[in-house]
Amino acid sequence: MSTPIPNATTNTSKLLEIPTMTAPTNFPATSSPAPTTTGTGAFGVNLSAMRLSPNYGSTLGVTKLLTKVTVGKPKPNVFIRANTDESMTFAAMVYEDKEAREQYLVDPSVAQELGGLVRPVLLCAAIDRQNNPFLIPVPLPGEDGSRNPWHESLAQAVEHAKKVWLRISANMHVGAYDIYVAEGTLPEPVWPAHDMDALVQVAFRGKIITSLEHPVVQSMLGRV
């Protein structure tokens, strides 16, 4: 029996009529499960299943090593927070090599021999939006208990940063730092599981002066 072919007036989207074939009884009919589309996007991909969790590193048993801790004032465009724990501060004598932009931790006994070349600071643990820790050296008040406007405004910024995200910018006209508070509700910082001693050791690795024979001191005193 021939298969009827649609004429010109028939809807061309209609398929040719094919006789139904019956599967042999000795081969059981099988069917494939329908694809799951729950939670899929336009391309049939479940993107939610592919998203990494915020604590991805910890779920793999991976811990980020503390390999670098910078020392200095934050950049003007960087929002920061300061640690509220008093144990996360470290009073010390430091020497700043402004040409090399490096900070050295100086033993107090050595500092006595260097006079005004070094200064007492309070190293304060801070962190940026990427959760990178760093140390802000806030100059301590002089013997009369006062600080210059630059140092005082920096100290105030660190105190404010214990509560809110902020950034600081030098205002040359007034001789102090302006403080800008973040306008959005930013998440709380994730502090590394390290105490202040660990931060200081990493920050000043290879930059600790314990003797007047240290090459930096020799250069500082004009002996070399």
C-alpha positions in Angstrom: 0.0 0.0 0.0 1.5 3.3 -1.0 2.0 6.2 1.4 -0.3 9.2 0.7 1.6 12.4 -0.3 0.0 15.7 0.8 -1.3 17.8 -2.1 -0.7 21.5 -2.6 -3.6 22.5 -0.4 -2.4 20.4 2.5 -0.4 22.0 5.4 3.2 21.6 4.5 4.2 21.2 8.1 2.4 17.9 8.3 4.8 14.9 8.2 4.4 12.0 5.8 2.2 9.3 7.3 4.5 6.4 8.2 3.1 3.0 9.2 3.6 2.3 12.9 6.2 -0.4 13.5 5.7 -2.8 16.4 8.8 -3.7 18.4 9.7 -7.4 18.5 8.3 -9.1 21.6 11.7 -10.6 22.4 13.3 -7.2 22.9 11.7 -5.2 25.7 11.1 -1.6 24.9 13.3 0.9 26.8 13.0 4.6 27.2 15.6 7.3 28.2 14.8 9.4 31.3 13.7 12.9 30.5 16.4 15.5 31.2 16.1 17.4 34.4 15.5 21.1 33.8 14.9 22.3 37.4 17.0 25.3 38.1 18.6 25.4 34.7 19.0 28.5 32.6 18.3 29.2 28.9 21.1 26.9 27.8 20.1 24.0 30.1 23.0 24.5 32.5 22.4 24.6 36.3 24.7 27.5 37.2 23.8 27.3 40.9 25.5 23.9 41.0 28.7 25.4 39.5 29.0 28.3 41.9 31.9 28.1 44.4 31.0 28.7 48.1 32.5 31.8 49.8 34.7 29.5 52.0 35.9 27.5 49.0 39.5 27.3 50.3 38.6 26.0 53.7 36.2 23.4 52.3 39.2 21.9 50.5 41.3 21.9 53.6 43.5 24.6 52.2 44.8 27.4 54.4 46.2 30.6 53.0 49.8 31.1 54.2 50.8 34.5 55.7 53.7 35.4 53.5 53.5 39.2 53.2 52.4 42.0 55.6 53.0 45.5 54.5 53.8 48.4 56.8 52.6 51.9 56.1 49.6 54.2 55.6 46.9 52.9 53.3 46.5 54.2 49.8 43.9 57.0 49.3 41.6 54.7 47.3 41.6 51.7 49.7 38.9 51.2 52.3 40.2 49.7 55.5 39.2 48.4 58.9 41.3 48.3 62.1 41.3 45.5 64.6 39.4 46.3 67.8 41.5 44.0 70.0 44.1 45.9 72.0 46.4 42.9 71.7 46.6 43.6 68.0 48.8 46.6 68.5 52.5 46.7 69.0 54.5 49.7 70.4 57.9 49.8 68.9 60.8 51.9 67.6 61.0 52.0 63.8 63.3 53.5 61.2 61.8 54.6 57.9 64.1 54.5 54.9 62.1 57.0 52.8 64.1 56.6 49.6 63.7 52.8 49.6 60.2 53.1 51.2 61.0 50.5 53.8 60.4 50.3 57.5 62.8 48.7 60.0 62.1 47.5 63.5 64.7 48.8 65.8 65.8 47.3 69.2 65.2 49.9 71.9 68.8 49.7 73.1 70.0 50.5 69.6 67.4 53.2 69.2 68.9 55.1 72.1 72.0 55.5 70.1 70.2 56.8 67.0 68.3 59.7 68.5 65.9 61.4 66.1 66.7 59.0 63.3 64.1 56.6 64.7 60.7 57.2 66.2 58.3 55.4 68.5 55.1 54.2 66.9 52.1 52.1 67.7 51.8 49.4 65.0 48.0 48.8 64.5 46.7 45.8 62.7 44.4 46.7 59.7 42.9 45.0 56.8 41.6 45.9 53.3 38.5 44.8 51.3 40.4 41.8 50.0 41.2 40.7 53.6 44.9 41.4 53.2 46.3 42.4 56.6 48.8 45.2 57.0 50.3 47.4 59.8 49.7 51.1 60.2 52.5 52.8 62.1 50.8 55.6 64.2 53.4 57.9 65.7 53.1 58.1 69.5 52.7 61.4 71.2 55.8 63.3 72.3 56.9 63.9 75.9 54.4 66.7 76.2 51.6 64.3 75.1 50.9 66.1 71.8 51.1 65.1 68.1 51.3 67.1 65.0 48.0 67.3 62.9 49.1 64.6 60.5 49.8 62.1 63.2 46.7 63.1 65.2 44.4 62.7 62.2 45.9 59.4 61.4 45.3 58.2 64.9 41.7 59.3 64.7 41.3 57.5 61.4 42.5 54.2 62.9 40.0 54.6 65.8 37.1 55.2 63.4 38.3 52.3 61.3 37.6 50.0 64.3 33.9 50.6 63.7 33.4 51.4 60.0 35.0 50.9 56.6 36.8 54.1 55.6 39.6 55.5 53.5 41.9 58.4 54.1 43.4 61.1 51.9 46.0 63.7 52.5 44.7 67.3 52.6 47.7 69.4 52.0 45.8 72.7 52.6 45.0 71.8 56.2 48.0 69.6 56.9 46.0 66.5 57.9 44.2 63.5 56.6 40.6 63.6 55.5 38.5 60.6 56.5 35.8 59.2 54.1 33.4 56.6 55.4 32.0 54.0 53.0 28.4 54.8 52.0 27.3 51.2 51.5 26.8 48.4 54.1 30.0 46.5 53.5 30.5 43.0 55.1 32.7 42.6 58.1 36.4 41.8 57.5 37.7 38.3 57.8 40.8 38.5 60.0 43.5 35.9 59.5 44.1 33.5 62.4 47.4 35.1 63.4 48.3 37.0 66.5 50.2 40.4 66.4 53.6 38.8 66.9 53.1 36.7 63.8 52.1 39.8 61.8 55.1 41.7 63.0 57.5 38.9 62.3 56.3 38.6 58.7 56.1 42.4 58.2 59.7 42.9 59.4 61.3 39.7 58.1 64.9 40.6 57.4 64.4 44.2 58.6 65.0 44.0 62.3 67.9 46.0 63.6 69.4 44.6 66.8 73.0 46.0 66.6 74.8 49.2 65.7 76.8 47.1 63.3 73.7 46.6 61.1 74.5 47.8 57.6 71.5 50.1 57.6 72.7 51.7 60.9 76.2 52.0 59.5 74.8 53.9 56.5 72.5 55.9 58.7 75.5 57.1 60.7 77.6 57.8 57.6 80.2 55.1 58.5 80.0 53.4 55.1 
